[in-house]
Amino acid sequence: MDNNPSQPSKKRPKIGIVYLLFYHNESYVDNVVSALKKLTYPRESVEFIIVANPHPEDGSFVHYIEDTVMPLSGTLIPRTTLLPQKENTGFATGNNIGAQKAIELGCDYIFYHNNDGFFASDALEPLIGALEADEKIGMAQSLMLLHPDSEYVNSAGNVFQYLGFGYCDEYRTKAEDLTLPPIKEIAYASGAALMVRAELVEKYGGWDDDFFLYHEDLEWGFRLRTLGYKVVLVRDSIFYHQYQFSRSISKFFFMERNRHAIMLMFFRWPTLLLLLPIAVVLELGLWFFSIRNGYADKRLAVYNYWLQPKHLKLWYKKRKRVQTSRVISDRELLTYARPGIHFQEKEMHNPLLTYIGNPVMKLYYNIVVRGLIWW
């Protein structure tokens, strides 16, 4: 398709690309701009929306955007809107701010674009094709490849482990060895590169602000699934992710708190009761790792959070909303669940998890999760 703005293009659904800026890396921005210049999707049908969160160490990065990106708006790249934030709004709220602007600009679809990635020139057409062909698809993820090691997969959809953990599927699998259908239903879509219908954002809301960061994509995918929508991977939409593993203790609180929140919100009480024994065993194992690695205080902080009535009230209210509106069973929700926890990086591998934890959780999954949960 000719992307020359002087040539008339067939009107296509309008896409709002929400680019949440947090890591202040000039090369990240330059790669995104280069990708936007090469888009094969009609430029007049794309809005590029930058939400600029200030970094606690680097401050604002708005000046670089104003100097290098905004002068290209509407000419070499799609029309660009810059939304500078006075404080770090987090992943969820920052993306919601961008989505609201996309809706105001009349976008039919919203593509959430990670800070440290960029898409192939023809990445948008397959996503639009999938969503336009099946109205029950609510959310679609691009096939994410690592960059610069683009022969390897970053995420072919994300995986849900039945005790609330989420991780990338097919991580570091060679792309040439991966056999995928054009459209594949997945447990949930990675928040790094996904497209959703704008009408669903208006009707059911976007990212849950209370998650702040981590597992917010899992929550949103589950929310749409419980409402009867499909979440899929679109094979021919390629997104390159400059992923760098970061083993930060500061992330532990949100990862654990949000994992518990997912289970509380989406599983029925009988399911939670059946999962309680294995959850307790897992908790003991996590305490062992916390003490051994020096972040027991973070685990205590998670407990302290859940012991406060105001927090329980907040999440119970969310649970009530989910349970009232859901149209599928727990068994259906667990269809794409995995029995084990398989972390992405070698640094996170542990013999205790590999040879004891995962076999025990798999046995429990086969007997209890798949054998007893029929509601």
N, C-alpha and C positions, 0 to 999 in steps of 0.2 A: 504494500500500500504506500502510495506517495505521501510523504510527510511534509512536503513543501507547503507552507501556509498560504502561498499565492494560488495553489491549486484547490478547487472545490473538492470536498470530501463528503462521502455519504454520511448523513447524520447517524451517529452512534450513541449508545447510552453514555451519559456523562459520568466521569470518574473523578472522585476527589482523592488525591494521594496525600495522606497525612504523614508528614515526616517529623518525628519527635526528636529534637536535637538536645542531647545532654552531654555526651562525650565530645569535648572540643578538639576535634582532630580535623585539620584542613583537608587531609587526603580523603577522609570519608565524604565530605561535602563535594569535593572535586569529582569523585567517582560517581556520585548521584547526579551531578550536573551533566557529566559526560553521557551517562545513560539516558537522561531526559532528552538530550539533543538527538539521540538516535532512535527515539520511540517511533514505532511504526503505527501506533494507534493515533487517530487524528488529534492533532495538538489542540484544536479548538474545543475538543470534547474532554479535556483534562484540566483539572485545577490542581496546582501544587501548593500545599498548605504546610508551612513550616511553623511548628510550635517550639519556641526556643526556651528551654528550661535553663536557668543559670546553674553552673556547676559550683559546689561548695568551695573548691580550690581555685578554679580558673575564672570564676565570675561569669559575666555575660560574654557570649560569642556572637552577639548580634552584629557587631561591626563587620565581621568577616562576611556574613550573609549580605549585608547592605552593600558591601564593596564588590563582591564577586558574583552574587546570584541575582539580586534584584534588577541590575541593569539588563539582564537577559530575559526578564519576564515578558511573555507574550510575543517574543521574537524567536530567539534560538531555543527557548524552552517554553513549556506551557505557562499560562498566566500564574503568577506566584503571589501568595499572600503570606506575610510574615507576622506572626503573633508572639511578640516577646513577653515572657512571664517574669514577674518580679521575684518569685520564689520558686523553688523546685516543686512542681505539682505532682511529681511521681509519674510512673508509666501510665497508669489507668486514667487519672484525671487529665494529664497532658494530651493523651489521645482523644479523650472525650471533647476537649476544647477544640481540637482540630476537626473532629467529626461534626460538631455543631456548626462550624463555619462551612464545611462542605455541604451540609444540608441547606444552610442559608443561601449558598451559591447554586442550589438546584441540582446537586449531584444525585445520580441514581444509585451509584455504588461507591463504596469507600474502601480504599486500599491502605492498610496500615503498614508503613514502611519503616523498618528498623534503622536506627542511627548509623550502624556500621555495616550496611549492605547496599546493594544496588541490583536492579533487575536487567535481564536481557532485553534487547530492543523490542522483541515481539512477545513479551511476557503477559501483557494485558489481554490480548485477544483470546487466548485459551480460557482464561478465567471468566471473561464476559460470556464466551460461548457456552461454558458449562452452566453458568447461572441463568442465562437466558433460556437454555434448553430444558431446564428442570426447576420449576418454581419451588420445589420442596428442598432444594439446596439453599441453606441459609448462609453458609460460610464456606469459603474455598481457600486452600493454602497453595502457594507455589511450591514446587520442588526446590528445596534449598541446597545449594552446593557450597562447599567451603571455598574461600578465596584467601590466598592465591592457589591453594591446592584444589582446583576446581574439578579434578578427576574423582574427588571423594564427596560423598553425601554429607550434608549437615543434618537435614531432617526430611524424611519422606512421610511427614505427618508426625504427630506426637503420640506417645504411648502413656496410658494411664494404668498404674499399678493399683490393685484393689484396696490398698490401705491409704490411698491419697497421693502417692508420689507420681510425678510426671517427668518424662524425659523424651529425648529425640529418638525416633525410630530410624534404623539403618545408619546410625552415625558412623562415619568413616568407612562405609561400604563403598567399593568402587562403583561409580555411576554406570559404567559399562556392564557390570555384573548384575545390575538391578533390573528385575523384570516387573514392570508395573502396567496396569491397564491405563487408558487415557484419564479415567476418573475413578478414584478409589475412596470408598468411605473409610474414615479414620476415627480414632478415639476423640481427638481434638486437634485443632489447628494451632500451629506456633504463632504467637503474637508478632513475630519478626517479619512475616510476609503473608498477610491474609486479606482477603476481600470479603465484604459483607454487604448485604442489601441495605441501602439507606433507610428504606421503609421499616425494616426490622429494628434498626437503631431508634427510630422515632417511636415505634410501637412498644418495644420491650426494653429499651434502654441499651446502652453500650457497655463499656468496661465498668466493673464495679469499683467505684472510687475507694471503698473501704479496704480493698486488697492492697492498694498502694503499689506494690510490685511483687512479682512471683505468683504463679498459679492463677493469675487473673485471666489468662487465655483458656486455661482448663475450666474455670468457672463459667466463662461466657459460652464456650463450646457445649458444656453440659446443659446450660440454661436453654440454649436453642434446641438441643436434642430432646430435652424433656417436653418441649413445646411441639415436637413432631417434625423438626427440620433435620436435614442431613448436614453433616460436616464432612468435607471431602478434600482430597489432594488432587490437584490438576497437574498431571505429569509434564505436559509440554509448556507450562509456565515456569520459567527458570529464574531463580533469585540467588544471587551470590552473596554469601554472608562472610564477613571478615571476623569470624568468631574467634575469640580468645578465651580460654578457660581461666576462670578466676575463682580460686578457693578462698572466699572471704568469709570470715566468721561473722561479720556484720550482717550478712545475708541470712544467716541461720534462723533468726527470730521470725522473719516474714515467711520463709519457706515452711517452717513448722507450724506457725500459727495458721497460715492459709491452707495447709494440708488438712488440718483439723476442721477448719471452716467448711471446706469442700464436702467432707464426709457428713458433717452435721446438717448442712443445707440440703443435700440431694438424696441421702439414703433414708428409707423408712426406718422406724424404730426397731422392728424385728430384724432388719438387716444389720443395724448397728449392734444389736444384742448378740447376733451370731458372730460378728467380727470382733467383739470385745476380747475374747481369750487370746487370739493371735495378735491383736493390737497391744495387749499388755506385754506379751513376750517381746514384740518389737520394741516397745518402749524401754524395757530393761536393756536390750541391746544398744539402743540409742544413748541411754545413760552411760553405758560402758564406754562408748566412743567419745561422748562429750567430756567425760572426766579424763580419759586418756589423752585427748587432744586439746584440753585446756579451755573448753567453752561451756562448762557446766552452768555458768552464770546465765548464759543465753537460754539454756533449757529451763532454768528457774524462771526467767523472764516470761517465757511462754506460759508456764503454769500460772504465774501471777496475773497474766492477762486474762486467762480464762476463769480465774476465781473472782473476778470483779463483776458484780451483777449488771452494771451498765453494758458491759461487753456481751454478756450472755443474752441480754435483752435485745441488743442490736442484731446478733446473728440468728436468734430464734425468730425474730420478725422476718428476716430474709428466708429462713427455712419455711415459715408458714406460707409466704408468698409462692415459693417454688412448689411446695407440696399441694397447694390449692389449684395451681394452674397446670400442673404436669399432665401429660396424656399418655405416657409410657410407663412401664413397670421398672422396678429395680433390676430385674433380670435382663430386660432389654438394655438398660443403661450400662450394665456390666458386660454386655456382649463383647466389647472391644477391650476389656480389662486384661492385663497380663498378670501372671502369678508371681513373678520375681522382680527384684530391683536390680537393674543393670546400669550403673552409672556410666557416663560418657567417657570420662578420662581415666587413664591408667592410675593417676594419682589417687583416685577415689576407690580403687579396687582393694578388697580386703578378703583374705582367706576365710575369715569367720562368716562373712556374708555369703561368699561363693559356695562354700562347702557345707555350711550348716543352715544359715538363715534362709537362703533361697530354696533349698530342698524342702525345708519345713513349711515355708509359705506356699510352695507349689502343692504340697500334699494337702494342706488346709484348703487351698483354692479348689482342688479337684473334688474333695469330699464335701466341703461345706458350701462354698460360693456357687459352684456349678451343680452340686447335688441337692442342696436344700433350699436355695432361694428360688422360689417359683412365683413370687408376687411382684 
